[in-house]
Amino acid sequence: MKTVLPLAFFFIFFSGCASDGWRTASREPAGIAPDPATTKEAVLQVYCAPTWGWRGWFAVHTWIAAKHTDENSYTVYEVVGWRLGHGLPALRIARDAPDRYWYGKKPRLLNEHRGEGVDALITAVDRAARAYPWPDTYKAFPGPNSNTFTAWVGRQVPGLGLSLPFSAIGSGYKK
């Protein structure tokens, strides 16, 4: 019995980490965001999803998605650490699906603004994102990381009314 418990713990802890994992995990849209082809109003959303692997038991990744009035696509704002290993900045601002699964984990909508007055909020978010002070730096703990980025934008744009969950590790990072 003394051997069974550690083996069971090992199996549970590392199951899902031994396969291709993130390489084959879903990155499909979750169907949460309004379709930009049929939604003419401005939309600004903040998402979170559990991080990949065992870290997802206690930590989330956060990002921001926005589309101006009459735009037919979303811009996604996020920080992704692995990009640094490929010679890219950690800060990513790109046209993308706003509500993609985060490597197999369904996102959760944390904050949403729609309609009149949101275009100005999106412009302020874009300006803040482009002024993020650590675009080429990533450290899972204590930060700066994806949650540091989202929290930083939220502090620069108080009208966003952003409140991140406790599991947004790094959201309190300040150099």
N, C-alpha and C positions, 0 to 999 in steps of 0.2 A: 504493500500500500504506500510506503514511503517513496517508492520510485514512480508510481503511477501519477501522483499529483504533480510533480515537477514536469513529467513528460506531457501531461494534459495541458498544463499551463504553457509550455513551450509550443505545443501544436496550436492552441488557440491564439497565442500572442503573435506567432509568425505566419499563420495561415493567411493567405492572400498576399503575402510579401514575397513568396517564393516563385510565383509565376511571372509572366510578362508584366503583370500589374498595370502600371500607369501607361505602358505602351498600347495596351489593348482596351483600356478603360474608356467608357463612353465620354465623348465631348459633344454630344448632340444637344441641341436646344431643349430645354425642359418644358417649353410651352407656357411659361409664366408671363413673359413680356408681351405687350400688345403687338400685333403684327404691324410693322411700319407701313406696309402697302395699303392697309385699310384704316390705320389710325393717323389722322392728320395732325392732331394736337401734339404739343411738345410733351416728352416723357423723360423723366430723370429718375433712375432707380439705383439703389444700393443693395448688393447681394452678399451673402456669405454661404460657404459650404465647408463641410469638414475637409481638412487637409488629407492628402493621400496617405495610406498606410496607417500604422499604429498612432501616428501623431494626431490623426483625425478623432481619436478618442477624447482629446482634450483641447484641440486647437482648430480654428477655422481660417480660411483664406477669404478676404473681402475684396470687392471691386465695385466700380461705378459704371453704369451704362446710361447713355443719353442720346436722344434724337431731338433736334429742333423741330418746330412746326413745319409740316409739309416735307420733311426729309423722309427718304425711303429706306434708310438704314440707320443702325445704331453705331455710336462710337463707344468703345470700351476702354476704360482707364484702369490700369492695374500695375502692380509690381510683381514680377516673377523672377525669383532668384536664379533658376537654372539658365536663364538667358545670358548671364554674365560669363558662363563657361563657353559660350558660343560667340563671344566677342560683341555681344549686343548689350545695350543698357538694360538694367532691371526694370526700368519704367517702360511700360508698353501702352501706347495710345494708338488704337487701330479700329478700323471698321470691322465689326465682328458680331456674332450672335450675342445678345446681351445676357442671356440666361442659360449659358452652356452648363452641362454637368461639369463639376470640377473633378476630372479624372475618376468618373464613376459615382460621384456623390452629388445628389440632387441639391441645387441651390435653394436658398430660402431668401425671400424678399424682406429686407430690413427696413426700407424707407422708399417712399414713392411720392413724386410730385408730377402732376399732369395739368395741362391746360394753360390758361391765361397766366402770364407772368413767369412761366417756367423757362422761357427762352433766355431771359436775363440771368436766371439762376444757373442754367447750363453754361452760359458764357463765363460766369464767375468761376464755376467748377473747372472749366477748361483752362482758364488763366491760372488758377491755383495749381492744377495738376502740372502744367508746364513749368511752374516755378518751384516744384518740389525740390528740396535741398539735397536729397540723396538719390538721384536717378541712376547712379552707377555703383550703388552699394547695397548689399543684402546680407543680413545676418538673422538667422531664424530667431535667436534669442540673445539679447533683449530687443533687438531691432537695429537698424531700420529694416522693415520687411513690408509685406503687402498690407498688413493692418496699420503699420505706422503711416503708410501712404494715405490710406482711406481716412484715418483719424486726422491727419495733417490737413487734408483737403477740407474736412468737416470743420476744423477750427478756423480755416481761412474764409470759409463761406458759412457763417452762422445761420443764414436763412435755410440751409439744408436741413437743420434740425436733427442732426445725426446723433444717434446713440448706438454704439457698438456693443455687442455682447461681451461678457467677461472672458469668453474663450477666444477673443480677438487679441491673442498674445502679441505684444509689441505696439499696441495702439497707444500706450502711454509713453513711448520712447520720445525723448527730447534730448538733443545733444547739448 
